[in-house]
């Protein structure tokens, strides 16, 4: 992978993890961390604020390693293993019942787990930083699977009234999307967003097998995560005067990780295509 793209990836990791780490440290208590410690049955051993500090330090360490890794390649595997640990710990809590919406039948109707499921991206990034010797085909799947999972799962939730109401404030705050409510009602708007997400999934999977679909797939799926980042500016509930980001802001900024996945996918695909062209020319 070109150094410029590696540097960009590491900078994005540093930005996202430093903001998550700092805000967790300032919050003192985080509901989602409590759900995770409850899942592991360890909540009683330390005050909730202590687990918050542990999580905060983990993210800040990831940010520091990301910056160091820009110039010192030997630290990238260490960063990779740390990202995997940070990702796996919350992901395992999806096996608990608190992450699912009972009123919609439980699994796969995801509630609090919407923020947790995004950690699958962090795990894949960690693997790609460690295992650069994986085949290009395997690397493509590792880079794209988290994007497919989150678009398929959270996109699928858009067809429920609960999720349609859940995104209302975000959509209304956005100059890019608020016009939709002038054309369609609440549920129809959410359904259209869900259809868009699922179409992006189909394109991404198709792009694995057809190079001509790579750019449309990247543009379509990348737009989802780009728009999500604009909510950090347009939605008042994303930030806090005392903790920088709110818990809602935490949910939004994690989408930067999926942009990293797409960068990996783009670069790996380009490498594959270049090798094919070299073989044809020779």
C-alpha positions as semicolon CSV with decimal commas, in nm:
position;residue;x (nm);y (nm);z (nm)
1;X;0,000;0,000;0,000
2;X;0,123;0,351;-0,083
3;X;0,270;0,536;0,214
4;X;0,038;0,833;0,161
5;X;-0,268;0,611;0,212
6;X;-0,113;0,440;0,515
7;X;-0,044;0,780;0,667
8;X;-0,403;0,889;0,599
9;X;-0,536;0,572;0,763
10;X;-0,320;0,622;1,071
11;X;-0,423;0,987;1,101
12;X;-0,792;0,892;1,084
13;X;-0,737;0,627;1,352
14;X;-0,558;0,884;1,568
15;X;-0,835;1,143;1,530
16;X;-1,119;0,901;1,606
17;X;-0,954;0,720;1,897
18;X;-0,819;1,037;2,060
19;X;-1,165;1,199;2,054
20;X;-1,328;0,882;2,186
21;X;-1,063;0,846;2,455
22;X;-1,077;1,208;2,570
23;X;-1,455;1,223;2,583
24;X;-1,483;0,892;2,769
25;X;-1,237;1,024;3,025
26;X;-1,437;1,343;3,069
27;X;-1,774;1,169;3,092
28;X;-1,704;0,973;3,409
29;X;-1,983;0,728;3,326
30;X;-2,085;0,573;2,996
31;X;-2,402;0,367;2,965
32;X;-2,262;0,142;2,692
33;X;-1,951;0,061;2,896
34;X;-2,178;-0,035;3,183
35;X;-2,373;-0,269;2,953
36;X;-2,047;-0,434;2,852
37;X;-1,917;-0,474;3,208
38;X;-2,255;-0,617;3,306
39;X;-2,225;-0,870;3,025
40;X;-1,888;-0,983;3,161
41;X;-2,024;-0,977;3,519
42;X;-1,743;-0,750;3,639
43;X;-1,939;-0,431;3,717
44;X;-1,926;-0,495;4,092
45;X;-1,547;-0,510;4,113
46;X;-1,471;-0,147;4,027
47;X;-1,664;0,180;4,019
48;X;-1,817;0,248;3,678
49;X;-1,593;0,553;3,639
50;X;-1,287;0,326;3,667
51;X;-1,397;0,116;3,370
52;X;-1,457;0,439;3,185
53;X;-1,099;0,547;3,254
54;X;-0,964;0,207;3,139
55;X;-1,154;0,240;2,811
56;X;-1,039;0,599;2,777
57;X;-0,672;0,504;2,824
58;X;-0,706;0,222;2,569
59;X;-0,830;0,463;2,303
60;X;-0,570;0,727;2,387
61;X;-0,294;0,464;2,366
62;X;-0,428;0,366;2,022
63;X;-0,411;0,731;1,914
64;X;-0,051;0,763;2,037
65;X;0,054;0,441;1,862
66;X;-0,113;0,560;1,543
67;X;0,092;0,879;1,538
68;X;0,414;0,694;1,619
69;X;0,340;0,433;1,351
70;X;0,338;0,696;1,076
71;X;0,717;0,707;1,091
72;X;0,799;0,381;1,271
73;X;0,655;0,079;1,091
74;X;0,746;-0,162;1,371
75;X;0,471;-0,016;1,591
76;X;0,194;-0,091;1,339
77;X;0,146;-0,455;1,446
78;X;0,128;-0,343;1,810
79;X;-0,138;-0,092;1,712
80;X;-0,318;-0,366;1,518
81;X;-0,333;-0,600;1,818
82;X;-0,456;-0,318;2,042
83;X;-0,734;-0,230;1,795
84;X;-0,840;-0,595;1,784
85;X;-0,862;-0,607;2,165
86;X;-1,054;-0,278;2,179
87;X;-1,292;-0,415;1,915
88;X;-1,344;-0,770;2,037
89;X;-1,430;-0,680;2,398
90;X;-1,751;-0,488;2,312
91;X;-1,838;-0,713;2,016
92;X;-1,865;-1,019;2,240
93;X;-2,130;-0,839;2,444
94;X;-2,363;-0,874;2,143
95;X;-2,422;-1,228;2,272
96;X;-2,606;-1,067;2,564
97;X;-2,973;-0,971;2,551
98;X;-2,935;-0,603;2,641
99;X;-2,818;-0,506;2,290
100;X;-3,140;-0,613;2,119
101;X;-3,490;-0,463;2,104
102;X;-3,739;-0,690;2,280
103;X;-4,039;-0,506;2,138
104;X;-3,923;-0,600;1,787
105;X;-3,854;-0,960;1,879
106;X;-3,497;-0,928;1,998
107;X;-3,220;-1,047;1,766
108;X;-3,165;-0,928;1,490
109;X;-3,347;-0,605;1,587
110;X;-3,046;-0,415;1,716
111;X;-3,078;-0,137;1,972
112;X;-2,784;-0,037;2,193
113;X;-2,574;-0,271;1,983
114;X;-2,581;-0,031;1,688
115;X;-2,280;0,146;1,834
116;X;-2,118;-0,182;1,935
117;X;-2,151;-0,350;1,594
118;X;-1,927;-0,078;1,451
119;X;-1,632;-0,227;1,638
120;X;-1,618;-0,502;1,376
121;X;-1,450;-0,239;1,160
122;X;-1,180;-0,181;1,422
123;X;-1,107;-0,555;1,435
124;X;-1,067;-0,575;1,057
125;X;-0,839;-0,271;1,054
126;X;-0,625;-0,432;1,322
127;X;-0,596;-0,754;1,121
128;X;-0,502;-0,566;0,804
129;X;-0,232;-0,372;0,991
130;X;-0,083;-0,694;1,129
131;X;-0,124;-0,939;0,839
132;X;0,005;-0,753;0,535
133;X;0,108;-1,090;0,388
134;X;-0,253;-1,207;0,343
135;X;-0,360;-1,275;-0,014
136;X;-0,514;-0,976;-0,189
137;X;-0,847;-1,157;-0,215
138;X;-0,852;-1,219;0,161
139;X;-0,755;-0,859;0,231
140;X;-1,041;-0,738;0,013
141;X;-1,292;-0,941;0,211
142;X;-1,147;-0,831;0,545
143;X;-1,169;-0,467;0,437
144;X;-1,520;-0,484;0,297
145;X;-1,705;-0,721;0,535
146;X;-1,741;-0,462;0,817
147;X;-1,891;-0,212;0,573
148;X;-2,132;-0,473;0,440
149;X;-2,234;-0,577;0,793
150;X;-2,307;-0,226;0,918
151;X;-2,491;-0,114;0,603
152;X;-2,692;-0,435;0,588
153;X;-2,779;-0,442;0,957
154;X;-2,837;-0,077;1,038
155;X;-2,979;-0,019;0,689
156;X;-3,225;-0,298;0,749
157;X;-3,336;-0,130;1,072
158;X;-3,440;0,177;0,871
159;X;-3,758;-0,009;0,773
160;X;-3,881;-0,002;1,135
161;X;-4,074;0,291;1,283
162;X;-3,846;0,292;1,587
163;X;-3,538;0,357;1,372
164;X;-3,727;0,604;1,151
165;X;-3,800;0,811;1,463
166;X;-3,446;0,755;1,590
167;X;-3,285;0,924;1,290
168;X;-3,539;1,206;1,262
169;X;-3,335;1,466;1,452
170;X;-3,022;1,379;1,253
171;X;-3,193;1,406;0,915
172;X;-3,374;1,727;1,008
173;X;-3,045;1,890;1,112
174;X;-2,873;1,813;0,782
175;X;-2,880;2,054;0,484
176;X;-2,799;1,750;0,272
177;X;-3,098;1,544;0,385
178;X;-3,363;1,757;0,557
179;X;-3,539;1,826;0,224
180;X;-3,646;1,460;0,219
181;X;-3,914;1,528;0,481
182;X;-4,065;1,788;0,247
183;X;-4,116;1,516;-0,014
184;X;-4,184;1,201;0,189
185;X;-4,321;1,121;0,532
186;X;-4,111;0,998;0,825
187;X;-4,126;0,625;0,747
188;X;-4,093;0,663;0,370
189;X;-3,781;0,877;0,416
190;X;-3,629;0,613;0,642
191;X;-3,724;0,339;0,397
192;X;-3,551;0,523;0,112
193;X;-3,235;0,558;0,321
194;X;-3,256;0,185;0,398
195;X;-3,294;0,099;0,030
196;X;-2,991;0,316;-0,047
197;X;-2,784;0,134;0,218
198;X;-2,884;-0,207;0,083
199;X;-2,807;-0,100;-0,274
200;X;-2,461;0,007;-0,156
201;X;-2,416;-0,340;-0,002
202;X;-2,505;-0,507;-0,333
203;X;-2,256;-0,287;-0,520
204;X;-1,979;-0,357;-0,269
205;X;-2,022;-0,731;-0,298
206;X;-2,035;-0,701;-0,675
207;X;-1,716;-0,494;-0,672
208;X;-1,527;-0,790;-0,526
209;X;-1,584;-0,976;-0,851
210;X;-1,614;-0,692;-1,104
211;X;-1,362;-0,408;-1,110
212;X;-1,600;-0,182;-1,301
213;X;-1,823;-0,169;-0,994
214;X;-1,547;-0,061;-0,755
215;X;-1,577;0,314;-0,803
216;X;-1,961;0,327;-0,794
217;X;-1,954;0,105;-0,483
218;X;-1,697;0,323;-0,309
219;X;-1,877;0,646;-0,394
220;X;-2,217;0,514;-0,289
221;X;-2,106;0,357;0,039
222;X;-1,854;0,632;0,115
223;X;-2,132;0,890;0,087
224;X;-2,311;0,720;0,378
225;X;-2,016;0,765;0,611
226;X;-1,931;1,113;0,482
227;X;-2,284;1,236;0,552
228;X;-2,269;1,074;0,896
229;X;-1,963;1,286;0,978
230;X;-2,147;1,604;0,877
231;X;-2,397;1,530;1,156
232;X;-2,115;1,605;1,401
233;X;-2,144;1,965;1,281
234;X;-2,514;2,000;1,204
235;X;-2,669;1,803;1,491
236;X;-2,654;1,989;1,822
237;X;-2,675;1,661;2,018
238;X;-2,342;1,537;1,880
239;X;-2,121;1,758;2,094
240;X;-2,101;1,869;2,453
241;X;-1,940;2,173;2,614
242;X;-1,803;1,955;2,895
243;X;-1,708;1,628;2,721
244;X;-1,635;1,737;2,357
245;X;-1,854;1,460;2,210
246;X;-2,178;1,323;2,349
247;X;-2,262;0,953;2,342
248;X;-2,442;1,030;2,016
249;X;-2,123;1,187;1,887
250;X;-1,941;0,865;1,979
251;X;-2,183;0,672;1,760
252;X;-2,123;0,905;1,467
253;X;-1,745;0,934;1,478
254;X;-1,700;0,556;1,465
255;X;-1,805;0,578;1,100
256;X;-1,455;0,713;1,030
257;X;-1,340;0,352;1,072
258;X;-1,552;0,245;0,776
259;X;-1,390;0,513;0,564
260;X;-1,061;0,343;0,653
261;X;-1,208;0,010;0,540
262;X;-1,297;0,167;0,207
263;X;-0,947;0,313;0,169
264;X;-0,801;-0,033;0,228
265;X;-1,042;-0,181;-0,025
266;X;-0,957;0,082;-0,286
267;X;-0,582;0,036;-0,251
268;X;-0,595;-0,345;-0,249
269;X;-0,819;-0,343;-0,555
270;X;-0,584;-0,105;-0,733
271;X;-0,288;-0,332;-0,659
272;X;-0,476;-0,632;-0,794
273;X;-0,573;-0,447;-1,110
274;X;-0,217;-0,323;-1,166
275;X;-0,080;-0,676;-1,141
276;X;-0,338;-0,799;-1,391
277;X;-0,241;-0,522;-1,631
278;X;0,129;-0,604;-1,595
279;X;0,056;-0,970;-1,679
280;X;-0,143;-0,867;-1,987
281;X;0,130;-0,630;-2,109
282;X;0,401;-0,889;-2,060
